[in-house]
Amino acid sequence: EWAFGDREFRTSLLNNIIWLAVVPAACTFFGLIIAVLTDKIWWGTIAKSLIFLPLAISFVGASVIWKFIYEYRGAGQTQIGLLNAIIQYF
């Protein structure tokens, strides 16, 4: 049976098209509204910091993980970096 002849396929395709159109537009709209409103209030910098803090924390967490993967100690010392420990094992 052809895909467009199936009612469930058409329904799911329509739902995906709605998601594709509505979600980015709504996120952009609400983000712009929040940006304009926090720019006008006196505690706007605090609000922006609280909004962007989870983003910064995830970058810090990722950098710590990558540091542990690539950690290198000098020759003759035990390697604690995951990648260097694997290379040294072989």
Backbone as JSON Lines, residues from 0, in Angstrom:
{"i":0,"aa":"E","n":[0.85,-1.18,0.0],"ca":[0.0,0.0,0.0],"c":[0.89,1.24,0.0]}
{"i":1,"aa":"W","n":[0.48,2.23,-0.71],"ca":[1.25,3.46,-0.85],"c":[1.15,4.29,0.43]}
{"i":2,"aa":"A","n":[2.21,4.95,0.83],"ca":[2.27,5.63,2.12],"c":[1.21,6.72,2.25]}
{"i":3,"aa":"F","n":[1.02,7.52,1.2],"ca":[0.07,8.62,1.31],"c":[-1.38,8.14,1.31]}
{"i":4,"aa":"G","n":[-1.61,6.9,0.98],"ca":[-2.95,6.34,1.04],"c":[-3.35,5.92,2.44]}
{"i":5,"aa":"D","n":[-2.37,5.82,3.32],"ca":[-2.62,5.4,4.7],"c":[-3.01,6.61,5.55]}
{"i":6,"aa":"R","n":[-4.13,6.51,6.23],"ca":[-4.62,7.63,7.04],"c":[-3.68,7.96,8.19]}
{"i":7,"aa":"E","n":[-3.13,6.95,8.85],"ca":[-2.22,7.18,9.97],"c":[-0.95,7.9,9.51]}
{"i":8,"aa":"F","n":[-0.47,7.54,8.32],"ca":[0.72,8.22,7.79],"c":[0.43,9.69,7.54]}
{"i":9,"aa":"R","n":[-0.72,9.98,6.94],"ca":[-1.07,11.38,6.67],"c":[-1.23,12.17,7.96]}
{"i":10,"aa":"T","n":[-1.81,11.55,8.97],"ca":[-1.97,12.23,10.27],"c":[-0.62,12.51,10.9]}
{"i":11,"aa":"S","n":[0.27,11.53,10.88],"ca":[1.59,11.75,11.48],"c":[2.4,12.75,10.66]}
{"i":12,"aa":"L","n":[2.25,12.75,9.35],"ca":[2.94,13.73,8.51],"c":[2.44,15.14,8.82]}
{"i":13,"aa":"L","n":[1.14,15.3,8.95],"ca":[0.57,16.6,9.29],"c":[1.05,17.06,10.67]}
{"i":14,"aa":"N","n":[1.09,16.15,11.63],"ca":[1.59,16.5,12.97],"c":[3.04,16.95,12.91]}
{"i":15,"aa":"N","n":[3.86,16.28,12.11],"ca":[5.26,16.68,11.98],"c":[5.41,18.03,11.31]}
{"i":16,"aa":"I","n":[4.58,18.31,10.31],"ca":[4.64,19.61,9.64],"c":[4.23,20.72,10.61]}
{"i":17,"aa":"I","n":[3.2,20.45,11.41],"ca":[2.79,21.44,12.42],"c":[3.91,21.68,13.41]}
{"i":18,"aa":"W","n":[4.53,20.6,13.9],"ca":[5.67,20.75,14.81],"c":[6.77,21.57,14.17]}
{"i":19,"aa":"L","n":[7.06,21.28,12.92],"ca":[8.13,21.97,12.21],"c":[7.84,23.45,12.04]}
{"i":20,"aa":"A","n":[6.59,23.81,11.88],"ca":[6.24,25.22,11.68],"c":[6.03,25.96,13.0]}
{"i":21,"aa":"V","n":[5.37,25.33,13.95],"ca":[4.95,26.03,15.16],"c":[6.06,26.15,16.19]}
{"i":22,"aa":"V","n":[6.78,25.08,16.45],"ca":[7.75,25.09,17.55],"c":[8.88,26.09,17.33]}
{"i":23,"aa":"P","n":[9.56,26.12,16.18],"ca":[10.61,27.15,16.02],"c":[10.06,28.57,16.07]}
{"i":24,"aa":"A","n":[8.88,28.79,15.48],"ca":[8.3,30.13,15.51],"c":[7.93,30.53,16.94]}
{"i":25,"aa":"A","n":[7.35,29.61,17.7],"ca":[6.97,29.92,19.08],"c":[8.2,30.15,19.95]}
{"i":26,"aa":"C","n":[9.23,29.33,19.77],"ca":[10.46,29.52,20.57],"c":[11.11,30.86,20.25]}
{"i":27,"aa":"T","n":[11.14,31.21,18.99],"ca":[11.72,32.5,18.61],"c":[10.89,33.65,19.16]}
{"i":28,"aa":"F","n":[9.58,33.55,19.04],"ca":[8.69,34.6,19.53],"c":[8.83,34.79,21.04]}
{"i":29,"aa":"F","n":[8.73,33.7,21.8],"ca":[8.82,33.82,23.25],"c":[10.22,34.21,23.71]}
{"i":30,"aa":"G","n":[11.24,33.75,23.01],"ca":[12.6,34.18,23.33],"c":[12.79,35.66,23.12]}
{"i":31,"aa":"L","n":[12.23,36.19,22.04],"ca":[12.31,37.62,21.76],"c":[11.55,38.42,22.81]}
{"i":32,"aa":"I","n":[10.38,37.95,23.18],"ca":[9.59,38.63,24.22],"c":[10.36,38.65,25.55]}
{"i":33,"aa":"I","n":[10.94,37.53,25.93],"ca":[11.71,37.47,27.18],"c":[12.92,38.4,27.11]}
{"i":34,"aa":"A","n":[13.59,38.43,25.96],"ca":[14.76,39.3,25.81],"c":[14.37,40.77,25.94]}
{"i":35,"aa":"V","n":[13.27,41.16,25.32],"ca":[12.84,42.56,25.39],"c":[12.4,42.91,26.81]}
{"i":36,"aa":"L","n":[11.66,42.02,27.45],"ca":[11.19,42.31,28.81],"c":[12.33,42.36,29.82]}
{"i":37,"aa":"T","n":[13.3,41.47,29.71],"ca":[14.41,41.49,30.67],"c":[15.35,42.65,30.4]}
{"i":38,"aa":"D","n":[15.3,43.22,29.22],"ca":[16.13,44.38,28.93],"c":[15.57,45.64,29.58]}
{"i":39,"aa":"K","n":[14.27,45.65,29.84],"ca":[13.61,46.84,30.37],"c":[13.57,46.89,31.89]}
{"i":40,"aa":"I","n":[13.81,45.78,32.56],"ca":[13.71,45.77,34.03],"c":[15.09,45.92,34.65]}
{"i":41,"aa":"W","n":[15.11,46.4,35.89],"ca":[16.39,46.7,36.54],"c":[17.16,45.44,36.9]}
{"i":42,"aa":"W","n":[16.48,44.33,37.14],"ca":[17.17,43.1,37.49],"c":[17.3,42.17,36.29]}
{"i":43,"aa":"G","n":[17.33,42.77,35.1],"ca":[17.41,41.99,33.86],"c":[18.68,41.17,33.73]}
{"i":44,"aa":"T","n":[19.81,41.73,34.19],"ca":[21.06,40.97,34.09],"c":[21.02,39.73,34.98]}
{"i":45,"aa":"I","n":[20.37,39.83,36.13],"ca":[20.24,38.66,37.0],"c":[19.36,37.61,36.33]}
{"i":46,"aa":"A","n":[18.27,38.05,35.72],"ca":[17.37,37.12,35.04],"c":[18.08,36.44,33.88]}
{"i":47,"aa":"K","n":[18.85,37.21,33.1],"ca":[19.59,36.62,31.99],"c":[20.62,35.63,32.48]}
{"i":48,"aa":"S","n":[21.27,35.95,33.59],"ca":[22.26,35.02,34.16],"c":[21.6,33.71,34.58]}
{"i":49,"aa":"L","n":[20.43,33.81,35.2],"ca":[19.73,32.6,35.62],"c":[19.24,31.78,34.43]}
{"i":50,"aa":"I","n":[18.88,32.46,33.35],"ca":[18.42,31.75,32.16],"c":[19.58,31.02,31.48]}
{"i":51,"aa":"F","n":[20.75,31.68,31.4],"ca":[21.88,31.09,30.68],"c":[22.8,30.24,31.55]}
{"i":52,"aa":"L","n":[22.59,30.21,32.86],"ca":[23.44,29.44,33.75],"c":[23.46,27.94,33.42]}
{"i":53,"aa":"P","n":[22.33,27.3,33.16],"ca":[22.39,25.87,32.81],"c":[23.22,25.6,31.55]}
{"i":54,"aa":"L","n":[23.2,26.51,30.6],"ca":[24.0,26.35,29.39],"c":[25.48,26.39,29.73]}
{"i":55,"aa":"A","n":[25.89,27.32,30.57],"ca":[27.3,27.43,30.95],"c":[27.74,26.23,31.77]}
{"i":56,"aa":"I","n":[26.88,25.75,32.64],"ca":[27.23,24.6,33.47],"c":[27.44,23.36,32.61]}
{"i":57,"aa":"S","n":[26.64,23.18,31.58],"ca":[26.82,22.01,30.72],"c":[28.15,22.09,29.97]}
{"i":58,"aa":"F","n":[28.58,23.3,29.56],"ca":[29.88,23.43,28.91],"c":[31.01,23.11,29.88]}
{"i":59,"aa":"V","n":[30.87,23.53,31.13],"ca":[31.89,23.23,32.14],"c":[31.95,21.72,32.38]}
{"i":60,"aa":"G","n":[30.81,21.09,32.49],"ca":[30.78,19.63,32.68],"c":[31.41,18.89,31.52]}
{"i":61,"aa":"A","n":[31.1,19.32,30.31],"ca":[31.69,18.67,29.13],"c":[33.19,18.88,29.09]}
{"i":62,"aa":"S","n":[33.65,20.06,29.46],"ca":[35.1,20.31,29.43],"c":[35.83,19.47,30.47]}
{"i":63,"aa":"V","n":[35.22,19.25,31.63],"ca":[35.84,18.39,32.64],"c":[35.93,16.95,32.14]}
{"i":64,"aa":"I","n":[34.88,16.48,31.5],"ca":[34.9,15.12,30.95],"c":[35.99,14.98,29.9]}
{"i":65,"aa":"W","n":[36.09,15.94,28.97],"ca":[37.13,15.86,27.94],"c":[38.52,15.98,28.55]}
{"i":66,"aa":"K","n":[38.66,16.75,29.62],"ca":[39.96,16.85,30.29],"c":[40.37,15.49,30.84]}
{"i":67,"aa":"F","n":[39.44,14.75,31.43],"ca":[39.76,13.42,31.95],"c":[40.09,12.45,30.82]}
{"i":68,"aa":"I","n":[39.5,12.62,29.68],"ca":[39.79,11.72,28.56],"c":[41.2,11.97,28.03]}
{"i":69,"aa":"Y","n":[41.6,13.23,27.92],"ca":[42.89,13.56,27.31],"c":[43.99,13.86,28.32]}
{"i":70,"aa":"E","n":[43.76,13.65,29.62],"ca":[44.76,13.96,30.64],"c":[46.07,13.21,30.36]}
{"i":71,"aa":"Y","n":[47.17,13.95,30.32],"ca":[48.48,13.34,30.05],"c":[49.44,13.68,31.18]}
{"i":72,"aa":"R","n":[50.13,12.68,31.64],"ca":[51.2,12.88,32.61],"c":[52.5,12.49,31.92]}
{"i":73,"aa":"G","n":[53.58,12.98,32.43],"ca":[54.88,12.75,31.81],"c":[55.25,11.28,31.74]}
{"i":74,"aa":"A","n":[56.33,11.0,31.0],"ca":[56.79,9.63,30.82],"c":[57.17,9.03,32.17]}
{"i":75,"aa":"G","n":[56.84,7.77,32.36],"ca":[57.16,7.08,33.6],"c":[56.09,7.22,34.67]}
{"i":76,"aa":"Q","n":[55.11,8.08,34.47],"ca":[54.03,8.25,35.45],"c":[52.79,7.5,34.96]}
{"i":77,"aa":"T","n":[51.96,7.14,35.9],"ca":[50.72,6.47,35.55],"c":[49.8,7.43,34.8]}
{"i":78,"aa":"Q","n":[49.31,6.97,33.66],"ca":[48.41,7.8,32.86],"c":[46.99,7.67,33.4]}
{"i":79,"aa":"I","n":[46.38,8.79,33.7],"ca":[45.01,8.76,34.21],"c":[43.99,9.12,33.13]}
{"i":80,"aa":"G","n":[44.45,9.68,32.02],"ca":[43.54,9.98,30.93],"c":[43.09,8.7,30.25]}
{"i":81,"aa":"L","n":[41.82,8.6,29.97],"ca":[41.27,7.38,29.39],"c":[41.93,7.04,28.07]}
{"i":82,"aa":"L","n":[42.06,8.01,27.2],"ca":[42.65,7.76,25.88],"c":[44.12,7.38,26.0]}
{"i":83,"aa":"N","n":[44.87,8.1,26.83],"ca":[46.29,7.79,27.0],"c":[46.49,6.45,27.69]}
{"i":84,"aa":"A","n":[45.62,6.09,28.62],"ca":[45.73,4.79,29.29],"c":[45.51,3.66,28.3]}
{"i":85,"aa":"I","n":[44.57,3.83,27.4],"ca":[44.32,2.8,26.38],"c":[45.51,2.68,25.44]}
{"i":86,"aa":"I","n":[46.04,3.81,25.0],"ca":[47.2,3.8,24.1],"c":[48.39,3.17,24.8]}
{"i":87,"aa":"Q","n":[48.62,3.49,26.05],"ca":[49.76,2.96,26.78],"c":[49.6,1.45,27.01]}
{"i":88,"aa":"Y","n":[48.38,0.98,27.16],"ca":[48.14,-0.44,27.38],"c":[48.59,-1.26,26.18]}
{"i":89,"aa":"F","n":[48.37,-0.74,24.99],"ca":[48.76,-1.46,23.78],"c":[50.12,-0.99,23.38]}
